[in-house]
């Protein structure tokens, strides 16, 4: 009997391994098709995986429907697939669900729902959601305005080098929103955001610099260099 049970277990493990390999191959084939711009083929490869409950491909399909890649643009279908993935704890889908609730695409606009899904994604460590959550707290959208919460989430995102959050911190320090007004720190964060590709940051940095002394600008630049060297940790 023990030998029979062992044989059955080994057969099950082998079956799962084969299934996992087949899944991986189909997923990878979809990736290759997508990279080549064959979006319809990628969709056809990923759809069976999503229908079987795979959260990653469910999120991808949501994005494809949102953008109209390989399928007709359909925000309701995007909402459906994002929801399926988000409910399984997929942080990317939770962020996407927060985004479409905030925009009201495929679903009635609902800032409280947007806040809830952004929070789930942000708590999982996803920088984009952390930044979006910071914006909602800073603006008082769907929640009471709370600069301390905004700072908390922006800082978490900046530690991952997320340029949008770096720019947002620059704005908070330049205006004195929830923090003491500090042009040196503002210049530092604008500098970092610009270095990471946020186009508006350089303009803001240059405008701020007009009211700063050369010594203060140099100090801000040195702080930015030191922050980058620390991989954006403990920069504030």
N, C-alpha and C positions, 0 to 999 in steps of 0.2 A: 504493500500500500504506500509506504513512504517513497519507494522508488517511483511509483506512478504519480504521486503528488509532485515530486521533484521534476519529473518529465513535463508535467502540465505547466508548472511554473516557468521552466526554461522555455517552453513553447510560447507562453504568454509574453515573456521578456523579449524573445526573438521577434514575435509579431509586432510588439510596440516599437522595437528598434527599426524594423522594416518600415512601419508606418511613419515613424519620425523622419526616416531618411527620405521617404516619398514626399512627405510634407515639405521638408527642407528643399528638396529639388524643385518642387512646384513653386514654392515661394521664391526661390532664387531665379527661376525661369521668369517669373513675373517681374522681378527687379530688373533683369537684363532687358526684357521687353520694354519696360518703362523708360529705362535709360536711353533706349534707341528711339523713343518717341512713339512706340507701338502701344498706345494707351489702351486701345480696345483689346488687344491680345493680353496685356497685363491684367486688365479687368477680368477677362474670362478665366485666367489662371488663378486669380485671387478669390473670385466669387465663391467657389466651392469651399475654400478654407474658411472664409468669413461665415458662410452658412452653417459650418460645423462648429462655430463658436469661437474661432480664433480672434482674440481682441485686437491684435496688431493689424491684421488684414481688414477687420471691420473698420478700424480707424482710417486706414488707407482708402477704403472704398468711400467712406464719408467725405474725405478730402477730394476724391475724384468727382463725386457728384457735386460737391460745392463749387468746383472749378470747371466742371464740364469736360473732364479729360476721359476720353474713351466712351463716354456716355453723355446723354443730354443733361445739361445742368439742371439739377433738381434739388432744391434746398430741403425739401421734405424728406427725400431719400438720404441726404447728408445727415439730417437730424436723426433719422432712424438708426443709421449705422454708428454715428458718434455715440448715441445713447447706449446701444448694445455694448460697445467697447468700454464706455465710461463706467457703466454699471459693474463691469468686471475689474475696475480699478486701474484701467489704463490712463496714465497721467496725461498723455498727449491728447487723447479723446476727451478727457475731462476739461482740458484747456479749450479745445475746439468747441465743446458744448457751451462753455462759458461765453465764448466769442459769439456764437450764433444767437444765444439768448440775449446778449447785449445789443446785437444788431437787429434782432427780430427777423432772422432769415429762416424760413421753413417752420417757424413757431412764433407765437405772440411774444413781442419784446417783454422781457421780464428781468429787471436788474437784480432782483433778489435771487433768482435762480442762477443768473450769471455769477453773482458773488459766491453762491454756494459751490458751484462747480469749479470756479477759479480757486477757491479755498482748498478743495480736495486735491487739485493738481499741485497747487503751491506747497501744500504740506508734504507732498511726495518729492518735493525738491525741484520741480520744473520751473526754470527761470522765467520763461515767458509769462506763465500764470502768476508768478510772484510779482512781476512788474505790473501786470494788468490789475492785480489786486491792490497794489500800491496806488495806482491811479484812481481806482474806485474810492479808496479811503481818503485820498487827497482831495478829490472833487466832491465827496459826499454823494456818490451815485449808488443808490440801492442800499445805502448804509449811512449812519451819521458820520459827518466829516470827522476824521481822526488822523491828525498828522503823525502822531506817534506810531500808529499802526502802519501808516503809509511809509514812514521811515524804516520800520522793521522789515517790511517786505521788499522795499527797494534795495536795502542793504544786502538782503539774502541773494537777490538777483545780481547785484553788482559783484558779489564775491565769485560769481560764475562768469564774470566778464561780459555781462549782458548790457549792451550799449544803451538801449532804451532806458533802462533803470539808472545807468550812470548819468545820462542826460537829465533825467527827472530829479536826481539828487542835486545836480548842478543848479537846476531851477529853484529848488527849495532853499539852497544856501544863498543864491543870488537875491531871492526875494525875502528871505527870513521867515519862510512858512514852516512853523513847528520847530525851528532851530534858530539860533542866533545868526543874524546875517553875517556871512563870511565870504567875501569875494575871492580869497585865496583858495578856499575849499571848492567854491563854485567853479573857479577857473580850472582847478585840478580835475574835477569830474567832467566838465565840458571837454577838456583836453583828452581824457581817457575815452569818452564816448566818440569823439572825432576819430581817434586812432583806431577804434573798433568799427568804424564805418557809418556812424550816425551823422548824416549830412548836415543837419541843422546845428549840430553842436559847435562846429568851427565858427559859424556866424555869431552864435551866442558868446563864444569865448572871445572873439575879436571885439565885439561890442563891450563886453565887460572889461577888457584890457585897456580901453580908452580912459577909464576912470581909475586905473591902477598905476602905481609907480613901477619902474623897471625892477626894483628889488622885490616887490611883491609878486610880480609876474615870474621872476626867476625862482622864487620860493615855491610858487604853485607848480612850476614845471618840474622842479626837483621832487616835489611830493608825488607827482604823477609817475615819474620814473621809478621812484621807490615803491610805489603801489604796484606797478607792473611787475617789478622784481619779486614782490611777495605774492604774485598770482592773485592780486586784488584782495588779499586778506588783511584785516586790521588797518585799512586805509583811512578810516574816518575818525 
